[in-house]
Amino acid sequence: MPIKYPNGQSFKQLAVPKKAAPVQFGKRGMNFESEINATNEYYLAHGIAVIHKKPTPVQIVRVDYPQRSRAKITEAYFKQASTTDYSGVYQGYYLDFEAKETQQKTSFPLKNFHKHQIEHMQAVLDQGGIAFVLLHFASLTETYYLPAEPLIQFYLEHEGLKSMPITLIRENGYAIATQQIPRVPYLEIINSLYEVTDHR
C-alpha cells in the first residue's frame, strides 16, 4: 500500500548515494583564502588532517524585517579580537596559522598583522604547538610557509611598523609550489620540518 502525505501526495523514497561524489579542487581564479579552504577540505575528505577556519564571533545589535519572512542585519560588532585564521590537528600536532595575501613584490606589510595575533602565535609556540603564516605574493604568484618565530622576532623588533622584506621571507621561509590537488600543500613543509610520517 503506497504511503501518502496528509495533503494526498505520494511519499517517494529518496535514493541514498553509495559513495559521496569527489570534491573538485581545480577551480581557476580562486583567491588565496579560497585555495586554503579548498586545500583543507581535501585534507579532511582524505583523512589527512582536520583543519578549519575559525569563525569570527559577532554580536548582532539591530535587525530589520523588510518582509515578514526575511530578516536583514543592519548593525553588528565583533565580540572580541580574532586570533588567527585557521587551527586544527595533524598527526597529533596542533596547528595554528594565519593566511595573508599582498599585491606588493618586494615586501610584506606588517600592518596586515595585529599585535594580539602575534601574541597568540607566541602562546601557541609556548604550548608546543606549530604556529606559522602562509604568505602569498599575488603579483609574483609566489607562496611561502613562514614559521612564526622569525615573524614574531621581526614584528617585535620593529614594533609592527615596517614591512618584512621578501628577501628575509625567502631566507627564513619555505616556498610552496601551488598545484591542482591540493592547491596549497603546506603539510608537505610540516612533514619535512618536523619529520612527520603519514600513518594512514
C-alpha positions in Angstrom: 0.0 0.0 0.0 1.5 3.3 -1.0 2.2 5.8 1.7 0.8 9.3 1.3 1.2 12.6 3.0 -1.8 14.4 4.6 -2.1 16.5 1.5 -2.7 13.5 -0.6 0.7 13.4 -2.3 2.5 10.1 -2.6 5.6 9.5 -0.5 8.8 8.9 -2.5 11.8 7.2 -1.0 14.9 9.3 -1.5 17.8 7.4 -3.1 20.8 7.1 -0.7 24.1 7.6 -2.5 26.5 4.7 -2.0 29.5 7.0 -2.2 30.0 10.7 -1.9 30.9 12.5 -5.1 34.6 13.6 -5.2 35.2 17.2 -4.4 36.7 19.2 -7.2 39.6 21.5 -6.3 41.0 22.6 -9.6 39.0 25.8 -9.9 40.9 28.6 -11.6 40.8 32.2 -10.3 40.2 31.5 -6.7 41.6 34.0 -4.1 44.2 32.8 -1.7 41.8 32.1 1.2 39.6 30.0 -1.1 42.6 28.0 -2.1 43.5 27.4 1.5 39.9 26.4 2.3 39.9 24.0 -0.7 43.2 22.5 0.5 41.8 22.0 4.0 38.6 20.4 2.5 40.9 18.0 0.6 42.9 17.1 3.7 39.7 16.5 5.7 38.0 14.4 2.9 41.0 12.2 2.6 41.5 11.7 6.4 44.8 13.5 6.3 44.2 16.4 8.8 41.4 18.3 10.4 41.9 22.0 9.8 39.2 24.6 9.9 38.8 28.3 9.5 37.9 29.9 12.8 34.6 31.7 12.9 34.7 35.3 13.9 32.4 36.0 16.9 29.9 38.7 16.1 27.4 40.5 18.3 24.2 41.3 16.4 22.7 44.6 17.6 20.0 45.5 15.2 17.9 43.5 12.8 15.3 45.0 10.3 12.4 43.0 8.9 11.6 44.5 5.5 9.4 41.4 4.9 7.9 39.1 7.4 9.8 36.1 6.0 13.1 38.0 5.6 15.4 39.5 8.2 18.3 41.9 7.5 21.1 42.6 9.9 21.8 46.3 9.9 24.2 46.7 12.8 26.7 44.3 14.3 30.0 44.3 16.1 32.9 42.0 16.6 32.6 40.5 20.1 36.4 40.2 20.5 39.6 40.5 18.6 40.2 37.4 16.4 43.3 35.3 16.8 44.5 33.6 13.7 42.6 32.3 10.6 43.0 28.6 11.0 43.6 25.8 13.5 43.4 22.1 13.7 45.3 18.8 14.3 47.6 16.8 12.1 49.2 13.6 13.2 49.0 14.6 16.8 50.3 18.1 16.2 48.3 21.2 16.9 48.5 23.6 14.0 47.6 27.3 14.2 48.2 29.7 11.3 47.3 32.9 9.5 46.9 33.2 5.8 47.8 36.6 4.2 47.9 37.9 0.6 49.5 41.0 -0.8 50.0 42.6 -4.3 53.4 44.0 -3.3 56.5 42.5 -4.9 59.4 43.3 -2.5 57.9 43.1 1.0 55.0 42.1 3.2 53.4 44.9 5.2 53.3 44.2 9.0 50.2 46.3 9.2 48.4 43.1 8.0 49.2 41.6 11.4 47.8 42.7 14.7 49.6 42.6 18.0 47.1 40.2 19.5 47.7 37.8 16.6 51.5 37.9 17.3 50.9 37.3 21.0 48.5 34.4 20.2 51.1 32.7 17.9 53.7 33.0 20.7 51.3 31.4 23.1 50.8 28.5 20.7 54.6 28.1 20.5 54.9 28.2 24.3 52.5 25.3 24.5 54.4 23.2 22.0 52.0 23.8 19.0 53.1 24.6 15.5 52.4 28.2 14.5 53.1 29.7 11.1 51.8 32.0 8.4 51.1 31.3 4.8 52.1 34.4 2.7 51.0 34.8 -0.9 52.6 37.4 -3.2 49.8 37.6 -5.8 51.7 39.7 -8.4 54.6 37.3 -8.2 52.5 34.1 -7.9 54.7 33.1 -5.0 53.6 31.4 -1.8 55.7 30.9 1.4 55.3 29.0 4.6 56.9 31.2 7.2 57.4 29.8 10.8 56.0 32.1 13.4 59.4 32.6 15.2 61.1 34.9 12.6 57.8 36.8 12.1 57.4 37.4 15.8 61.0 38.5 16.2 60.8 40.9 13.2 57.5 42.3 14.4 58.7 42.9 17.9 62.0 44.5 16.8 60.1 46.9 14.5 57.0 47.3 16.7 54.8 46.2 13.8 55.5 49.4 11.8 57.6 48.2 8.9 57.2 45.8 6.0 59.1 42.4 6.1 61.4 42.2 3.0 60.7 39.3 0.7 64.4 38.5 0.9 64.0 37.9 4.6 60.9 35.8 4.0 62.8 33.7 1.4 65.7 33.2 3.9 63.5 32.1 6.8 60.5 30.6 4.9 59.8 27.8 2.5 58.4 28.2 -1.0 55.2 26.3 -1.7 54.5 25.3 -5.3 50.8 25.5 -5.8 49.3 22.6 -7.7 45.9 21.2 -8.7 45.2 18.9 -5.8 45.6 20.0 -3.1 46.0 23.6 -4.2 48.4 24.8 -1.4 50.2 21.7 0.0 51.5 23.3 3.2 51.6 20.0 5.1 54.5 18.9 2.9 56.6 21.6 4.6 55.5 20.4 8.1 56.3 16.8 7.2 59.9 18.0 6.3 60.4 20.3 9.3 59.0 18.0 11.9 59.8 14.7 10.3 56.1 13.8 10.4 55.1 10.4 8.8 51.6 9.9 7.4 50.3 6.8 9.2 47.2 6.3 7.2 
